[in-house]
Amino acid sequence: MQRPILIVITLTLAAALVWMLLFWQPQDEKHATIPLQATPQGGDFSFDSYRGEVSLKDFRGSVVLLYFGYTWCPDICPTNLSMISAILDEIPEAERVRVQPIFISVDPARDSVQRLKEYVEYFHPSLLGLTGDLSALAEVSEQYGAAYKIHAKQGDDNYVVDHTADTYLIDTDGKLAKILPHGTDLEALMAAVRELL
């Protein structure tokens, strides 16, 4: 009696898997599919951190991994920051000191510099969290071709911010060198960083 039930369950699961592979198209991919705002040019910026004001110029001679997001992000930001952390852990110490990862929060209403410090250091002690006022954030995100949209707030702090999920690689001269899309594997990220070093 149990064998026919197992066969039915197996066939049902196989059919569901085939349907998912051939026909299913997830609708909630907002983080990864927001298009670039403009042709990215890069450029200098200055934002607040727990250490005070920080400028991109402070990291001349280092490769900068730049990522835009927010600390309340449920999945995309933690995934990308974990990848950045994995890169930092793989790079020998002599090279790691020349790599500076930066996380810019596009949600300054909720992401204080202290919250950013705690959030980014959870992933890696080298990560630096920055934020600023909305006009400065809009200007810098446009420079890098990043896009974000804060959804209408409904009377509380529980709202979503859609954002592009690219990692921007800035060379040792402070120039935007590469844009790596979300989902780039660890080996490709590592190779891109090593190339700039």
C-alpha positions as CSV (number, residue, x, y, z in Angstrom):
1,M,0.0,0.0,0.0
2,Q,2.8,2.4,0.8
3,R,4.7,1.7,-2.5
4,P,1.9,3.2,-4.7
5,I,1.8,6.3,-2.5
6,L,5.6,6.8,-2.8
7,I,5.3,6.4,-6.6
8,V,2.6,9.1,-6.7
9,I,4.6,11.5,-4.5
10,T,7.7,10.9,-6.6
11,L,5.9,11.5,-9.9
12,T,4.2,14.7,-8.5
13,L,7.5,16.1,-7.3
14,A,9.2,15.2,-10.6
15,A,6.4,17.0,-12.5
16,A,6.7,20.0,-10.3
17,L,10.4,20.2,-10.8
18,V,10.0,20.0,-14.6
19,W,7.4,22.7,-14.5
20,M,9.7,25.0,-12.4
21,L,12.6,24.4,-14.7
22,L,10.7,25.1,-17.9
23,F,7.9,27.6,-17.1
24,W,8.3,29.3,-13.7
25,Q,9.5,32.9,-13.8
26,P,9.8,34.5,-10.4
27,Q,8.2,37.9,-10.1
28,D,10.0,39.2,-7.1
29,E,13.4,39.9,-8.6
30,K,13.4,43.7,-8.0
31,H,16.8,43.9,-6.4
32,A,18.6,42.3,-9.2
33,T,16.7,43.7,-12.2
34,I,16.6,47.4,-11.6
35,P,18.5,48.8,-14.6
36,L,21.5,51.1,-14.5
37,Q,20.4,54.7,-14.3
38,A,23.1,56.0,-16.8
39,T,26.4,55.1,-18.3
40,P,28.6,54.7,-15.2
41,Q,31.5,57.2,-15.0
42,G,32.4,56.7,-11.3
43,G,34.0,59.5,-9.4
44,D,34.9,60.7,-5.9
45,F,32.5,60.9,-3.0
46,S,32.5,61.7,0.7
47,F,30.1,60.2,3.2
48,D,29.7,59.8,6.9
49,S,31.0,56.7,8.8
50,Y,31.5,55.9,12.5
51,R,35.0,57.2,12.0
52,G,33.8,60.5,10.7
53,E,33.8,61.7,7.1
54,V,35.3,59.3,4.6
55,S,36.2,60.1,1.0
56,L,37.1,57.8,-1.9
57,K,40.4,59.8,-2.1
58,D,41.4,58.3,1.3
59,F,41.9,54.9,-0.4
60,R,44.2,55.9,-3.3
61,G,46.6,53.0,-3.8
62,S,43.9,50.4,-2.8
63,V,41.4,48.5,-4.8
64,V,37.9,49.5,-3.6
65,L,34.9,47.1,-3.8
66,L,31.8,49.4,-3.7
67,Y,28.3,48.1,-3.0
68,F,25.1,50.1,-2.6
69,G,22.4,48.6,-0.4
70,Y,20.8,48.9,3.1
71,T,21.0,47.0,6.3
72,W,17.4,45.9,6.4
73,C,17.8,44.1,3.1
74,P,16.5,40.6,3.5
75,D,18.6,38.7,1.1
76,I,20.6,40.4,-1.7
77,C,22.9,42.5,0.4
78,P,23.8,39.7,2.8
79,T,24.6,37.5,-0.1
80,N,26.9,40.0,-1.8
81,L,28.6,41.1,1.4
82,S,29.2,37.4,2.2
83,M,30.9,37.1,-1.2
84,I,33.0,40.2,-0.5
85,S,34.0,38.7,2.9
86,A,35.0,35.4,1.2
87,I,37.2,37.3,-1.2
88,L,38.9,39.1,1.7
89,D,39.4,35.9,3.6
90,E,41.0,34.2,0.5
91,I,43.4,37.0,-0.4
92,P,46.8,36.9,1.3
93,E,47.4,39.5,4.0
94,A,50.0,41.4,2.0
95,E,47.3,42.0,-0.7
96,R,44.3,42.3,1.6
97,V,45.7,45.5,3.1
98,R,45.4,47.0,-0.4
99,V,41.7,46.1,-0.7
100,Q,39.0,48.3,0.8
101,P,35.4,47.1,0.7
102,I,32.8,49.9,1.1
103,F,29.0,49.5,1.7
104,I,27.0,52.7,1.0
105,S,23.5,52.6,2.5
106,V,20.8,54.3,0.4
107,D,18.5,54.2,3.5
108,P,19.9,56.9,5.8
109,A,16.6,57.2,7.7
110,R,17.2,53.8,9.3
111,D,20.9,53.3,8.8
112,S,22.8,55.3,11.3
113,V,26.6,55.2,11.1
114,Q,26.6,53.1,14.3
115,R,24.1,50.6,12.9
116,L,26.2,50.4,9.7
117,K,29.3,49.7,11.7
118,E,27.7,46.8,13.5
119,Y,26.1,45.5,10.3
120,V,29.1,45.5,8.0
121,E,31.6,44.3,10.6
122,Y,29.4,41.2,11.1
123,F,30.5,40.2,7.6
124,H,34.1,41.3,7.8
125,P,36.1,43.7,10.0
126,S,37.6,45.5,6.9
127,L,34.2,46.5,5.6
128,L,33.3,50.1,6.0
129,G,29.7,51.4,6.1
130,L,28.9,54.8,4.8
131,T,25.8,57.0,4.3
132,G,24.8,60.5,3.8
133,D,21.8,62.7,2.9
134,L,19.5,61.7,0.1
135,S,20.7,64.3,-2.4
136,A,24.3,63.2,-2.0
137,L,23.3,59.6,-2.3
138,A,21.3,60.3,-5.4
139,E,24.3,62.1,-7.0
140,V,26.8,59.4,-6.2
141,S,24.5,56.5,-7.3
142,E,24.0,58.3,-10.6
143,Q,27.8,58.6,-11.0
144,Y,28.1,54.9,-10.7
145,G,24.9,54.0,-12.6
146,A,23.3,52.5,-9.5
147,A,19.6,52.7,-9.0
148,Y,17.4,52.5,-5.9
149,K,13.8,53.2,-4.9
150,I,12.5,53.6,-1.4
151,H,9.0,52.2,-1.3
152,A,6.2,54.3,0.3
153,K,6.4,54.1,4.1
154,Q,3.2,53.0,5.8
155,G,3.6,54.7,9.2
156,D,6.4,52.5,10.5
157,D,10.0,51.5,9.7
158,N,9.0,48.4,7.9
159,Y,9.5,49.2,4.3
160,V,11.6,47.9,1.4
161,V,14.3,49.6,-0.7
162,D,14.8,48.1,-4.2
163,H,18.3,48.6,-5.5
164,T,20.7,47.4,-8.1
165,A,22.9,44.6,-6.8
166,D,26.2,45.2,-8.7
167,T,29.6,45.4,-7.1
168,Y,31.7,48.3,-8.4
169,L,35.5,47.8,-8.6
170,I,37.5,51.0,-8.3
171,D,41.2,50.8,-9.2
172,T,44.1,52.1,-7.2
173,D,43.8,55.5,-9.0
174,G,40.2,55.9,-7.9
175,K,38.7,55.2,-11.3
176,L,35.8,52.9,-11.9
177,A,37.3,49.8,-13.5
178,K,34.6,47.1,-13.6
179,I,31.0,46.5,-12.7
180,L,30.3,42.9,-11.6
181,P,26.7,41.9,-11.6
182,H,24.9,40.1,-8.8
183,G,25.6,36.3,-9.1
184,T,29.2,36.7,-10.3
185,D,30.9,33.7,-8.9
186,L,33.7,33.9,-6.3
187,E,36.5,32.9,-8.7
188,A,35.5,35.7,-11.2
189,L,35.3,38.3,-8.4
190,M,38.7,37.2,-7.1
191,A,40.3,37.3,-10.5
192,A,38.9,40.8,-11.1
193,V,40.3,42.1,-7.8
194,R,43.7,40.4,-8.4
195,E,43.9,42.0,-11.8
196,L,43.5,45.5,-10.3
197,L,46.1,44.7,-7.6
